[in-house]
Amino acid sequence: MSGGTASGGTANGTRKALVTGASGGIGAATARLLARRGVDVWITYAGDQEGARRTAASCAAHGVRTAVSRLDLRSTEDIARLAARVRAEWGELHILVNNAGTCPYTAWPDIGPDEWDAVMDTNARGAFFLTKEAIALLRAARGDRAIVNVASLAGQVGGISTSVHYAASKAAVLAMTRSFARLLAAEGIRVNAVAPGPIRTPMTGGLDPGARDGLAAAVPLGRLGLPGEVAHAVCLLASPDAAFTTGATYDVNGGLRTG
Ligand SMILES: NC(=O)c1ccc[n+]([C@@H]2O[C@H](COP(=O)([O-])OP(=O)(O)OC[C@H]3O[C@@H](n4cnc5c(N)ncnc54)[C@H](OP(=O)(O)O)[C@@H]3O)[C@@H](O)[C@H]2O)c1
């Protein structure tokens, strides 16, 4: 993990967010929207350093502080190092967005133990241990504080185009959301999830074009969602406008699941 590299100036008292997996897709859109709203953003990437730098540059253009770290959520050492760095440089967090995730499109008979572990370790175990570290930083901040977990429609209804391990990991994310919502409510820390349906990002770029078109046709609104449409839901849940909302799941799925 490389260290956080602060850039840009900010007034004292600015809200501070950590957004994982912001080298592209939903995480990048979320970081940019938070920055547009004046929030300092610390972003992470796993392999795409250039993408993360691009995201940070577009955030910094809004005049907020930005920092970039490499983070592999499968590594608890990486997670602890990141938390220590945020503690040393920023001292507090108001917002944690557990966005990073992985979704190999593997048919269930071909999923082996290593791939099962990699998906669960990234999407569920990593999110748990990062949340555990981040709670101390959220406790250090004042005012509205929020964790937003990016789950998935697959975690609610099982995999559609996606894989069994992925769906299981996202169901775990939804269960953790509800657990932490109850555990942290008395301290005023809110914990919510968004559950996107199929969104046009590098992740769905991994589907073959026929499968992607079939998926879009199955969506009642007739298309894949856009990263910015998920980012708006994340930013609402992360903002004081949602001050009475905790333990909730905000569906962003074009009508694929209602009610
Ligand atoms: N796209 C969809 O249709 C959809 C639907 C429902 C839910 N989601 C969820 O939305 C979130 C964002 O996905 P996306 O669609 O924006 O996909 P994406 O563009 O592929 O972004 C995934 C991000 O996660 C990072 N990442 C991957 N493995 C990691 C690891 N082991 N440790 C730390 N970070 C890791 C990636 O880093 P690098 O790029 O640097 O490697 C990237 O920044 C994910 O949790 C995904 O499950 C997506």
The ligand as an SDF file (V2000), in Angstrom:
LIG
                    3D

 48 52  0  0  0  0  0  0  0  0999 V2000
  -21.4970   -2.7800  -11.9700 N   0  0  0  0  0  0  0  0  0  0  0  0
  -22.5590   -3.4300  -11.4980 C   0  0  0  0  0  0  0  0  0  0  0  0
  -23.4170   -3.8820  -12.2530 O   0  0  0  0  0  0  0  0  0  0  0  0
  -22.7380   -3.6100  -10.0110 C   0  0  0  0  0  0  0  0  0  0  0  0
  -23.9740   -4.1040   -9.5610 C   0  0  0  0  0  0  0  0  0  0  0  0
  -24.1620   -4.2850   -8.2000 C   0  0  0  0  0  0  0  0  0  0  0  0
  -23.1490   -3.9940   -7.3150 C   0  0  0  0  0  0  0  0  0  0  0  0
  -21.9640   -3.5290   -7.7770 N   0  0  0  0  0  0  0  0  0  0  0  0
  -20.9270   -3.2410   -6.7780 C   0  0  0  0  0  0  0  0  0  0  0  0
  -20.4630   -1.9190   -6.9180 O   0  0  0  0  0  0  0  0  0  0  0  0
  -19.1300   -1.8260   -6.4260 C   0  0  0  0  0  0  0  0  0  0  0  0
  -18.2880   -1.0980   -7.4620 C   0  0  0  0  0  0  0  0  0  0  0  0
  -18.2380   -1.9030   -8.6350 O   0  0  0  0  0  0  0  0  0  0  0  0
  -18.0800   -1.3050  -10.1060 P   0  0  0  0  0  0  0  0  0  0  0  0
  -19.1890   -1.8420  -10.8970 O   0  0  0  0  0  0  0  0  0  0  0  0
  -17.8280    0.1540  -10.0580 O   0  0  0  0  0  0  0  0  0  0  0  0
  -16.7970   -2.1180  -10.5630 O   0  0  0  0  0  0  0  0  0  0  0  0
  -15.3120   -1.7370  -10.9380 P   0  0  0  0  0  0  0  0  0  0  0  0
  -15.2910   -0.5440  -11.8200 O   0  0  0  0  0  0  0  0  0  0  0  0
  -14.7110   -3.0110  -11.3800 O   0  0  0  0  0  0  0  0  0  0  0  0
  -14.6740   -1.2600   -9.5430 O   0  0  0  0  0  0  0  0  0  0  0  0
  -14.2890   -2.1610   -8.5560 C   0  0  0  0  0  0  0  0  0  0  0  0
  -13.2990   -1.4640   -7.6500 C   0  0  0  0  0  0  0  0  0  0  0  0
  -12.9200   -2.3670   -6.6070 O   0  0  0  0  0  0  0  0  0  0  0  0
  -11.4930   -2.4280   -6.5510 C   0  0  0  0  0  0  0  0  0  0  0  0
  -11.0800   -3.7500   -6.0960 N   0  0  0  0  0  0  0  0  0  0  0  0
  -11.1830   -4.9400   -6.7400 C   0  0  0  0  0  0  0  0  0  0  0  0
  -10.6270   -5.9250   -6.0170 N   0  0  0  0  0  0  0  0  0  0  0  0
  -10.1580   -5.3470   -4.8810 C   0  0  0  0  0  0  0  0  0  0  0  0
   -9.4570   -5.8210   -3.7460 C   0  0  0  0  0  0  0  0  0  0  0  0
   -9.1050   -7.1120   -3.5960 N   0  0  0  0  0  0  0  0  0  0  0  0
   -9.1330   -4.9530   -2.7670 N   0  0  0  0  0  0  0  0  0  0  0  0
   -9.4710   -3.6430   -2.8790 C   0  0  0  0  0  0  0  0  0  0  0  0
  -10.1090   -3.1200   -3.9380 N   0  0  0  0  0  0  0  0  0  0  0  0
  -10.4440   -3.9670   -4.9310 C   0  0  0  0  0  0  0  0  0  0  0  0
  -11.0230   -2.1260   -7.9530 C   0  0  0  0  0  0  0  0  0  0  0  0
   -9.6820   -1.6650   -7.9300 O   0  0  0  0  0  0  0  0  0  0  0  0
   -8.7260   -1.6300   -9.2550 P   0  0  0  0  0  0  0  0  0  0  0  0
   -9.5850   -1.2190  -10.4030 O   0  0  0  0  0  0  0  0  0  0  0  0
   -7.6990   -0.6320   -8.9010 O   0  0  0  0  0  0  0  0  0  0  0  0
   -8.1840   -3.0020   -9.4240 O   0  0  0  0  0  0  0  0  0  0  0  0
  -12.0210   -1.0470   -8.3640 C   0  0  0  0  0  0  0  0  0  0  0  0
  -11.5820    0.2020   -7.8910 O   0  0  0  0  0  0  0  0  0  0  0  0
  -18.6800   -3.2640   -6.1480 C   0  0  0  0  0  0  0  0  0  0  0  0
  -18.7920   -3.5620   -4.7710 O   0  0  0  0  0  0  0  0  0  0  0  0
  -19.6840   -4.0930   -6.9370 C   0  0  0  0  0  0  0  0  0  0  0  0
  -19.8380   -5.3720   -6.4160 O   0  0  0  0  0  0  0  0  0  0  0  0
  -21.7290   -3.3260   -9.0910 C   0  0  0  0  0  0  0  0  0  0  0  0
  1  2  1  0
  2  3  2  0
  2  4  1  0
  4  5  1  0
  4 48  2  0
  5  6  2  0
  6  7  1  0
  7  8  2  0
  8  9  1  0
  8 48  1  0
  9 10  1  0
  9 46  1  0
 10 11  1  0
 11 12  1  0
 11 44  1  0
 12 13  1  0
 13 14  1  0
 14 15  2  0
 14 16  1  0
 14 17  1  0
 17 18  1  0
 18 19  2  0
 18 20  1  0
 18 21  1  0
 21 22  1  0
 22 23  1  0
 23 24  1  0
 23 42  1  0
 24 25  1  0
 25 26  1  0
 25 36  1  0
 26 27  1  0
 26 35  1  0
 27 28  2  0
 28 29  1  0
 29 30  1  0
 29 35  2  0
 30 31  1  0
 30 32  2  0
 32 33  1  0
 33 34  2  0
 34 35  1  0
 36 37  1  0
 36 42  1  0
 37 38  1  0
 38 39  2  0
 38 40  1  0
 38 41  1  0
 42 43  1  0
 44 45  1  0
 44 46  1  0
 46 47  1  0
M  CHG  2   8   1  16  -1
M  END
$$$$
